[in-house]
């Protein structure tokens, strides 16, 4: 499945993808939250005790819940779903409202604290492998 932005404007597959994105967001074009960024870390919250809590969730919501069992950046969630970030933000917002996921900014280095050089080296090495 190709990303909707990769296809030509007159391509029927692109039109179907646009309709799909519109459908899974129930026509919404932006998230109600303005604090969701590409680097926001999403984590699945404890499963609700109510057996009907998952009613109304799209398959993409369920995929997000599975992906975020360990903390994941919003951009990575969008990439794995092969959806635009704007659509992913709306879906994540739905899950936040339901109490199914939490969102937080990435951990920052405290003022005056030295950055973790081992972590920075690991990131550099991973980028070089791309």
C-alpha positions in Angstrom: 0.0 0.0 0.0 1.5 3.3 -1.0 1.3 6.5 0.9 -1.5 8.8 -0.3 0.9 11.7 -0.8 3.1 9.6 -3.1 0.5 9.0 -5.7 -0.5 11.3 -8.6 -3.6 13.5 -8.0 -5.6 11.7 -10.8 -4.7 8.2 -9.6 -7.7 6.2 -8.4 -5.7 4.6 -5.6 -4.8 8.1 -4.3 -8.5 9.0 -4.2 -9.3 5.8 -2.3 -6.6 6.6 0.2 -8.0 10.1 0.7 -11.5 8.7 1.3 -10.1 6.2 3.7 -8.3 8.8 5.7 -11.4 11.0 5.8 -13.5 8.0 6.9 -11.2 6.8 9.7 -11.1 10.4 11.1 -14.8 10.8 10.8 -14.3 13.8 8.6 -12.0 15.6 11.0 -9.0 17.3 9.4 -7.0 18.3 12.5 -6.5 17.1 16.1 -8.1 19.0 18.9 -4.8 18.9 20.7 -2.0 21.3 19.7 0.7 19.5 21.9 1.0 16.5 19.6 4.2 16.8 17.6 6.3 14.4 15.6 8.5 13.6 18.6 5.7 13.2 21.1 6.0 9.9 22.9 2.9 7.7 22.9 2.4 4.9 25.3 -0.6 2.5 25.8 -2.3 3.0 29.2 -3.6 0.2 31.3 -6.5 -1.7 29.5 -9.9 -0.6 30.8 -11.9 -3.1 32.8 -15.0 -2.4 30.7 -15.3 -5.1 28.1 -17.1 -2.7 25.7 -14.4 0.0 25.9 -13.1 -0.8 22.4 -16.5 -0.2 20.8 -16.2 2.5 18.1 -12.5 2.0 17.6 -11.2 1.8 14.1 -8.8 -0.9 13.1 -6.1 1.8 13.1 -6.9 2.6 16.7 -6.2 -1.0 17.6 -3.0 -1.0 15.7 -1.8 2.1 17.6 -2.7 0.4 20.9 -0.5 -2.6 19.9 2.4 -0.5 18.6 2.5 1.7 21.7 2.9 -1.0 24.3 6.4 0.4 24.6 6.9 4.1 24.2 6.9 5.2 20.5 7.3 8.6 18.8 4.2 9.8 17.0 6.1 10.0 13.7 7.1 6.3 14.0 3.4 5.4 14.7 2.4 7.3 11.5 5.1 5.6 9.5 4.1 2.1 10.7 0.4 2.8 9.9 1.4 4.3 6.5 -0.9 7.3 7.3 -0.3 11.0 7.2 0.9 12.4 10.5 -2.2 14.7 10.7 -4.5 11.6 10.5 -2.4 9.8 13.1 -2.6 12.8 15.4 -6.4 12.6 15.2 -6.4 8.9 16.0 -4.0 9.3 18.9 -6.2 12.2 20.2 -9.2 9.8 20.1 -7.3 7.3 22.2 -6.1 10.0 24.7 -9.7 11.1 25.2 -10.7 7.5 25.9 -7.8 7.1 28.4 -6.2 4.3 26.3 -2.9 6.1 25.6 -0.8 8.7 27.2 1.3 11.3 25.4 4.3 13.1 26.7 7.2 15.2 25.2 10.4 13.3 24.8 12.7 13.3 27.9 14.9 16.4 27.8 18.3 16.9 29.3 18.0 19.0 32.5 19.7 22.4 32.4 23.3 21.9 33.4 23.3 18.2 32.9 25.5 16.6 30.3 23.9 14.7 27.4 24.1 10.9 27.4 27.0 10.4 25.0 26.4 6.7 24.7 22.8 7.4 23.5 23.9 10.1 21.1 26.6 7.7 19.6 23.9 5.0 19.2 21.6 7.4 17.4 24.5 8.5 15.2 25.5 4.9 14.3 21.8 4.1 13.5 21.5 7.1 11.2 24.8 6.2 9.4 23.4 2.7 8.8 20.4 4.1 6.9 
